[in-house]
Amino acid sequence: MGIFGILGTPLGYVLQGIYEIVGNYGWAIILFTVIVRLVFFPLQVKQQKSTAKMAAYQPMIQEIQKKYAKDREKQNEELMRMQQEYGYNPAAGCAPMFLNFFVIFGIIEVVYRPLQYILHLPSDVIEAAAKVMNLAASNYTTQSEIVKQVQTNASVFGDIFSAEQLQAIQNFDVQFLGINLMNKPELALNGLLIFPILSVITMAMLNVVTMKMSGQQLQGSMKWMPWMTSLMFVWFAFQVPVGFSLYYTVSNLFMFVQSVILRKMYDPEKLKAQIQEEIEEKKRQKKAKKQVKVVENGKEVTKSVSESEMNRLRLEMARKLDEEKYKDERTVPLSQLSKEE
């Protein structure tokens, strides 16, 4: 898992602490999920506001894209100018999303390797046990298989585990509603299908509902992204122990509740209207005339100029001052260099 699983160690200690309180792996995952989602609630608030901003800026973005459809360089220049003048930041909503994925991969790491992160067995002991079962220690299902084997027939491992380690694994309660959370689901009619199916359904529901609540409209192929993501997750859910599907199901349901609460706190349509009003105000300020003093024909006069004209005058003044300051260091006047460029 590499860098994506870097949160495995701290999350493992949190899950271990909860497990020691409740004494059941399934209930520990549920409580752990609720805690994680509560901690990340402020990030979800930020995501909601960022999505509303994107919806408000969308008409301006589409106008620029349509106007300069054949000139990508000019299109990028206009989008950059829009960022500078109106505070539009297309990457603003990426941080919460990235952190959310970072946590998910940390959870996967913990579910993959309960012996390492929850029971804290030494890596050499885990590798020796994996060798006995002819499994690669790095395989994502190896530690779950070791737990199941110890709980059914620990004698195959000989003296690899100490008495204390053996007892810890045998007492590790991984049964939840009659389901062994160490098992990997398969396409068969049994209880193991419950949580993978629920995780996919709740994921699709969350994607669609939260998108509607955000006030943002997906265009073209993007409309199918929630469904494509859900279909990809179907395959993923059958590659990992069912404990992860339990986590993901509870996480989706809890995030759905948080989304409803967020809509009450920060209505996306009201946020969108507020941001659009701020954009219009900035446009009015850009068009508003300002009084400035300029020198014409050797006389100082007062003129009314727009913000764009003001910027042009400032640039001209800066060039004159620069030309005067460095006149002894140039062989060609700055104004001539500008024309040549």
N, C-alpha and C positions, 0 to 999 in steps of 0.2 A: 504493500500500500504506500510505502515511502512517505513523502512529505504530507500526503493527504491524510495519513493516519497518525499524524503527530499528536492529535488530541486524544488518542487512544489511552495514554497513560493517565492524564488527569480525569478523563471521563470514566475510566475503569475504577479509579478510587472512589468516585462519587457513586457509581453503581454498586460497588462493593459495600460501601457504607449503608446504602438503602437496603441491600440484600440482607445484611446482618441485622437490620431492624425488623424487616417483614418476614424473613426466612423463606421466601419463595422467589425464584428467578423471574417468573411471569409478572407477579405484582411489583417486583423491583423495577422491571422495565417500564411498566405503566407509570409508576410514581416518578421515575427518572425522566420519562418523556414529558410529563406535566411540568416538572421543574425546569427542564431545558427550554420548553416553549415559553414559560413565564419569564425566564431570563432574557430570551430573545424578543420579547414583546416590544420593547422600545425600537428595535431594528425593524419590526414589522410596521410600526407607526411611521418610521422614516420611509419605508418602502411605499406605503400608501400615499404619502405626500409626494414622493418622487413620481409615482405613476400618474397622479393627478396633474402634476406639472407637465409631464410628457404629453398628456391628452390636450392640455391647453396650448402647447407649442405646436401640436401636430399640423393645424391648418397652415401656419407659417412655413413649416418644414416642407409640406407638400407643395406649397406655392413656389418655393425656391427650387425644389426638385423638378417641377413642371416647367418653370421658366428657363432653367439652364439644363434641360435634359440632355442636350447634345454637347455641353461644355462642362465636363466633370471638374476641371480645375476651378472654373468660376463658381460652380455650385459649392465646392468645398470652401472657397473664399467667403461666399455669402453665409454659409452655415457657421463659419468661424466668427464672422462679424456679428452674427446673431447671438452667438455665445457671449461675446464681449459686451454687446450693447444691452441684452435682455437677461443675462444671467442663465441662459439655457445651457444645461450640462447633461449630455446624453449618457454619461457614465455615473450619474448621481445614484441611480438605483442598483448599480452593480455590486457595491460593497455588501449590503445586506444579503443579496442573493449568493454571493461568493461565500460569506461566512456561514450561511445556512448549509451549503453543500459541504463546506469544511467540517461542520459538526456531523453531518450525515456520514461522511467517510470515517470520522472518528468513532461513531456508533458502530458502523460496519466492522471496524477493526476490533472493537470490544466483543461484538457478537461472534466474530470469527475465532477469537483467541481468548476464551474465558479462563483457561488455565494460566495464561500469562498476565491478564489485566485484572481479573477478579480474585482468583485464588493465588496469584503471584508465585507460581512455581518457577524454579530456575530454568533457563533456556536449555541447558545441557540435559536436564531430566526430561523435558518435553521432547527433545530431539531423539533421545534414547528410546522413549516410548513409541515415537513415530516410526523408528527403525524396526521395532518389533512387529508393528502392524504393516510394514512395507509401504509406508506413506511418507511423502515429503513433508518435512516439518513446516515448510512455508505454505503448504496447501491450505486454502481457506476453510476446508471442512475437517482437517486433521485433528484439531483439538476437540472438536465436538465428537468425533469418532472415538477418541481416547476416553472421553468422559463416559460415553455410552458403554464402551467395552469394560471399563473399570466397574461400572455399576451393575454389569451383568456377569462378568467373569474376570476378576482382577488377577487371577493366578497366572495368566499368560504373560504378565509383565515381570514375573519373578520378583527380584529385590530392587527393581529400578526406583520405585517410590518408597520413601520412608513411611513408617506407620502413621505419622501425623499427616503426611501428604495424601496417603491412601484414604484415610478417614475423611479428610476435607473433600475429596472428589466424590466419595461414596455418599456423603451427606449433602452434596450440592443438589438442592431440590429444583429440578428443571421441568417438572410436570406442571402444566397449567390447563385446567379444564379437561384433563385427560389426555393432553397433547404433550409429547416430549419436545421441548423447544430446541433441543440439540439436533433434531432430525431435519433432513433436507426434503422439502415437499416434492412429490412426483405426480405425474398425470394419472392419478388413480382415485377412485371414489372412497376417500377416507377423511378423517378429521384434519389431516395436515393441509388440506386444500382451503380450509376456512379462512385463515389469516392472509395467505397470498391473494385470494380472491377479494377479500375485504380491503386489502391495501390498494389493489388496483382500482376498485370501484370508488373508494374514498378519495384516491388521488385524482381520478377523472372529475369527480364531483367538485373537489376543491379547486381544481384548475379552472373549470367553467364558471363556477359561482363567484370566485374571487375576481376573475377577469371582468365579469358583469358588474360586480360591486365597485370595481376600481374606476369605472367610467371610461376606460380605454377600449377602443374598438380595434381588433386585429384585422389586418387587410390581407387579401390574397391567400397564399399558402400558409401564412402565419395562423389563420383560423384553425388549421388542423394540428397545430403544434401540441395543444393539451392532449389530444387523442393519440398522436404519434408517441409522445413521451410516455403515456400510459401503456401503450402496446410494447414499447421497449422495456418498461419495468416488469411486464409479465414474464419476459425471459429472465430478467435479473432475479426476480423473486424466487425462481425455481433453482437458482444456483447457490443460494445461501441458506443457512439454517433458518427455520421458521420463526425463530426469535426476532429476527430483523423485521419480518412482515408484521409481527405484533407491534413492534415499536412504530413502524411506519403507519399502521392503521390508526393507532392512538394519536400519533402526531398529526395526521391529516384531520381527524375529527376535532382535535383541540384547536388547530389552526382555523378550522371552519368557524368555531365559536368565537375565536378572536377576531376573525374577519367581520362577523356580524356586529361585535362590540365596536370595532374600529369604524364601521360605517355610521354607527350612532354618534361616535365622537368626532369623526372627521368625514363628513359627507363628501364624496368625491366630486359631485356636481357643484356643491358650494365652493369647494377648494378650487375647482376648475374655473368657475365664474370669477372668483377673487383674483386668481392669477391672470386671467384674461383682462380684467380691469387694470391690473398693474402694468400689463403689456401695453394696453391702450394709452395709459397715462404716460408711459415712457415715449410712446410715439408722438403724443401731443407735445411733450417737452422738446422733442427733437425738432418739431415743426415750429415751435414758438420762436418769435423774433426776440433778439436780445440787443441791447444798446451797447455799442462798442465805439471806441475812439480810434480812428485811423488817420494816417497822413496822406493827403491827396494834393498834388501840385504844391508841395511845401507847406500846406496848411493842415492843421488838425481839425477834423470834422467828426461828428457823431453819426453813426449809421445803424440801421436796424438789420440784423442778419440772422439767418437760421443757424442751427447748431452745425450743420455741414459746412456752411460758409465760414462760420467761426473757426472750425478746424482747418479749413483751407488757409485762412488768414494767419493762424498760428504757425502753420507749416512754412508759409512764406516768410514770416518774421524770423523763425528759427533759422531758415536758410540764410537770410541777410546777416543775422548776428554771427552765424558760423563762418560766413564768407569774410566778414570784417575781422573776426578773431584770428583766422588762419590765412589771411591774404598774403602774408610774406612767405608762407610755406608752399603755396600753389603756383604753378605755371599757367594753369587754366582756371578761369572763374568757375565757381560752383554751379552757377546758373547754366553755363555752357555744358558742363559735365552732365547736368540733368537732361538737357536737350539731346545730347549725344546718346544717353542711355535710352 
